[in-house]
């Protein structure tokens, strides 16, 4: 069984756009065939897709860098270069995508893939460059310019998995949560008599009357967990995606009510919405005689009507299971009344999934001083310079005309560029004429 990994950092890069081509049509008896350089293909996107068959981010432990395919170069006879195919990356349902290195603490939220099949293009591929056929005009019948392909977007991402489950089993360490989920489901977590036996959430399916629900055993929560004590934030976030909570408490503790209060306080400090989830308090270890004799006292401590079970002897589980299904049904009905879509539920057919559209990068201000020289920063001008042979005087004249149309020439004059000045653009260095 693969290890459970629920937080990773990765780097994704869209494919580079293909370069446009400078070429002219050559054909017998057709001496003036004209420019025929085609456009480059677009680079592929990196797309994250929520896959219900996955429940861990372990594949990213071995592959931290993901790059989409580059676009193909433009061809002759105005042939368009091949577009780079998208790279589709499956992630577990419940994956939250943050951009690293930005505010707030976790980073800028880019996407929350909480529905099976939902997807987001997280790194856009670069646009293909225009071939010289695109630059034909009334005053330019022999264009020698073409654009280089645009670089794809690069993003450093942080992926965090928040498991989707119907029931979250919470409690102090050694309350018997692992024993309970083992008794209720086919899951086989490690069970021992020392704190923090469970070091990762354990999922299992509870079946009853031809129905099933997903339960998750959350590792023990201790005082200060909201601030990182014990396993702290590592697993508290998994509670956020559960519909209801089974609060399991050790009936052999001297003060059962204090144990319940400790866990609820940590849940509230981590996320105030957690204490608002429907919660069923269940007292474990009723098979121990000392606990059985204190049953009435424990009920008074808790001030309600908790359920009493024994995960070891399975006593009371026949009543707990239908109570769990009833609690989940009530939570679903309440969500429908409020018009809230449950995490993991597919929206109605007439309700589109949210689409994350990444903002396009602007072309840039035009130019800037660089010591005694000048540098052109306009993105399209850079692509044009990189894709053209500016050693040809006619190409330089055409490039200068494009700079005038873009407003870059005016910006260079404002900065003080004059004849003889050094102007850098992309991989080129020119003497301003």
Number of C-alpha atoms within 10 A of each C-alpha: 3 9 9 14 16 21 18 16 17 17 17 22 24 30 32 30 31 31 32 36 32 25 23 20 15 15 9 6 7 9 9 10 13 18 25 24 29 27 34 31 28 33 31 29 29 28 19 23 21 22 21 16 11 12 21 21 21 17 13 17 12 7 10 14 12 16 21 24 22 29 28 23 25 29 21 21 17 21 18 23 24 20 23 24 17 21 19 16 13 18 27 26 27 25 28 19 23 23 21 20 13 11 11 10 8 15 15 16 16 16 21 23 26 26 23 18 16 19 24 22 21 24 27 28 31 25 25 31 29 28 34 28 27 18 18 16 10 5 7 10 12 18 25 28 31 32 27 29 32 25 21 26 21 18 17 16 22 21 22 24 25 26 27 27 24 23 28 26 27 28 28 23 22 21 25 27 30 28 21 21 23 21 18 20 15 13 19 14 21 12 15 13 10 9 14 18 16 20 16 19 22 22 24 21 19 20 16 12 6 5 9 13 15 16 28 27 29 25 28 29 25 20 17 17 22 22 13 14 13 18 19 20 15 19 21 24 20 22 25 21 20 24 24 28 25 22 21 26 26 23 27 19 13 10 13 18 17 13 20 19 12 16 22 20 18 22 22 14 15 21 16 13 11 24 17 10 15 15 19 19 19 20 25 25 23 24 17 12 10 12 20 16 11 14 16 11 13 24 17 13 13 16 10 10 13 17 17 26 23 21 24 15 12 16 16 15 18 12 12 18 14 14 14 20 20 12 19 20 15 13 18 18 11 12 14 12 9 9 9 10 13 18 19 18 10 16 13 9 7 6 8 9 14 12 11 13 11 12 7 8 8 9 12 12 13 20 23 17 14 12 7 9 15 22 19 23 18 21 18 21 24 21 23 26 24 20 25 24 17 20 10 10 10 15 19 19 14 18 21 17 12 18 21 13 11 15 14 20 19 15 18 21 11 12 13 11 20 14 8 10 15 17 22 20 20 17 10 14 15 15 12 15 12
